[in-house]
């Protein structure tokens, strides 16, 4: 077993290149990671998770209104940022991470979606994931959240969680008790042989799943959907206590 680096020496990537089409007209002039929820930019909630875990080395990708992302990061303190520029072509989640691999190093790394809000209740979820990681049995560890307590979510769930910690996808026509939060810990080896074109991280999850090396961990805290203007309003109300 090869242990992970201490968490304060680990690296993370924030996915911030999406178009945010369901949030139009807000995202016609503001990139989704900078949309305000309870007075703060969405990406700030990712920074909360990283600060709580002590992670400082962070890659952020950009595409839509990318200059605004760069300008915003220039005013954020406490992190060592690298920017992966996808201005010429949007690479989706998997392609975006693939392009950023030179910034992320040879060890497993965290990836956080900036289009949802994940708030820890007590312990750092990233620290818990770090402590759970075991390269003898897993290539990907996804942070899951119970569907029944998710705010603004109307889907059928994403995954079932086995006692071993392995997860399986919801089959067509059934419901699953857990959704994927957008927070994950990935082994870079999963990207070997993948295209340099646009592709979804689902390709990576399916690789790990087929090998029996896709694991999950249940989040202790809040998960809030912010995909529509109404959802942004509801999340602001919940977080702001109004």
N, C-alpha and C positions, 0 to 999 in steps of 0.2 A: 504493500500500500504506500502510495506517495502522498504525504500530507499536503494540504493546501498551504500556501503562504499564510502568515498571520493576516488577519482580515484588514489591518490598516496598510498592508502591502499589496492588497488585491486591487484589481482594476474593474471598472464597470462601464457599461455603455448605456446611454439614454437615447431611445429612438424618438427623434423629434422632426422627422422629415415628411410626415404625412400631410395630406391635403386638407383634412378636416371638412370634407364636403357637406356633411350633415349639419355642420354648424354655420353654414352660410346664412346670412350675409356677414356674420361676424368675421369669419375666416377669409373673406375677400380682402380684408385689410390687415388682419392680425393672424399670424401663424397659430395653429391650435395650441402648441405648448405654452404660448404666452397669453392665452385667453384667461381672464380673471375669474376665479372662483373664491368667494368669500374674501375678496380683496387681494388675492395673491395669484400669480401666474401658475398655471397647471404644473409647469416644470419644477416649481419651487417645492412641490410635495415630493418629487423624486429626490431633490436635494436633502429634504428632511430625513428620508430613509438612509441616504448615504452618510450624512453627518452622524446620525445615531450609531452607525456601524463603524465610523472612523475611516471610511474610504475616501481618498482624496484624488486618486488618479482616474479621471473620467473622460470618456469619449462621447461626444454628442454629434449626431449627423444632422444635416440640414438640407432642405430642398425648397419647399414653398416659402417665399418671403424670407429666404435664408439670411439676408443681411440683418434682419431684425433679431434673429437668433444669435448671431455673432455679437451684435451690439449688446444684447442683454447679458450674455455670458461675460463680457468684458467688465461688467459691474458686479459680478458675483464673486465673493471672496471665499477662501478656504479650500479651493479645489485647484488641481493642476489639470486644465482642460486641453484636450486635443479635439479639433473639429474635422469630421469626415464630410467632405463637401460632395453632395449629390445634386448640385445645381443643374448639371447637364442632363441627368437622367435619374428618375426616381427608381430605386432598386428594390422596393418593398422591404419587408422586415428581414428576411433571410439574406437577400443580396446586400442590404445595408450593413448587416453585421459582417458578412464575408469581406466587403471592401475595407472595413475597419480593423480586420484581424491584425495587420501590422502594428497598430496602436495598442492592441490588447494583450500581446505576448503569448507565451507558450502554455501558461497555466489556465485552468478554468476561470471564467469571469462571469460577472453578473450582467444581465441585460434588463433594463426597466423600460416599460412603455410610458410615454409622457401624456397619453390621451385618456388615462383613468387616474383615480386617486386611491392610493393605498396608504392607510394610516395605521401604525402599530399601536396597540393598547399599552403594552408594558415593555417586554423584551424586544430587542431589535430583530425583526424577521430575517434580515440579511445575516446577522450573527448566528441565528438558529439554523439557517440553511448551511452556512459555513461549517458549523459543528456537526451537522448531519451528513455532510458529503463523504462518500466512500467510493473511491475510484475503482474498487474491486467489483462493484455491483452497478454503478450508475454512470451514465454519460450526460444526463440532463436531469435537473431537479427543478420542478415547477412549484411555485407558491400558489396554492389553491385557496378558495374562499367558499364557505357554504352559500348555496343559492338563496336559502331562506333568509339570510341576513344581509344580502347584497342590496344596496340602495340604487334604485332606478333601473334594475335589471329585469327584463321580461322574457328572457330566453329559457331554454330547456336544460341548461347546464352543459358542461364540457366533458367532465371526467368522472369515473368511478375510482375510488381509492381502495386498494387491497390492504389487508392486514400487514403485508410485508413492506408496504410503502410504494410498491409498483402501482402505476395507474393505467387505465384503459379508457379509450374514447367512448363517448356515448354513441350507441348504435342508432341508426335511423328509426324514428318512431318511438323511442324511449326517452325518458328523462334521466338526468344524472344529478347527484346531490352537490357537485362542486363545479365552480367555474374557475377558469384560469385568470389570475390577477394581472398578468402582464409582467410579473417579476420572476426571474429564472436565473439559474446557475448552469452554465454550459461548458462542456469540454470542447476546445477548439478543434479537436480531431474529428468531430462530427461533420465539419465542413469540408473534409478532404474529398476532392473529386467533384464538388459542386460547381455549377456554372458561375461565371462572373456576371451573368445577366440578372434581371429581377426574378426573385422567387420568395416564397413565404417561408417563415420559420417552421411552418407545419411540416415541410419536407424534412427538417432536422428532427422534429419530434417523432415523425413516423420512422425514421431510421433507428432512433433509440428504442422506440416501442417494439419494432420488429426484432430487435436484439434482446428484448427483455430488460432494457437498461434505462427506461423512462420512469422516473420516480416523482412523487409529489409529497408536499408537506402542507398542512392546513394552517392558514393565517389566523392569528389572534389579533383582531382589530377591526377596522372598517374598510369596506371597499365601496367606492361610489362611481357610478357610470356618469359620464359627462359628454355623451355623444350628440346631444341635441340642445338647443337653447333652453327648452323646458328642464332638461336634466341638469344643466348648469345652474339654473335657478334653484332647483331642489337641493342640489349638493351645497350651494352657497347657504341656503337656509339651514340645512343640517349642521354644517360646520360652524356657521356663525351663531347658531343657537336661536335663530329668529323663527 
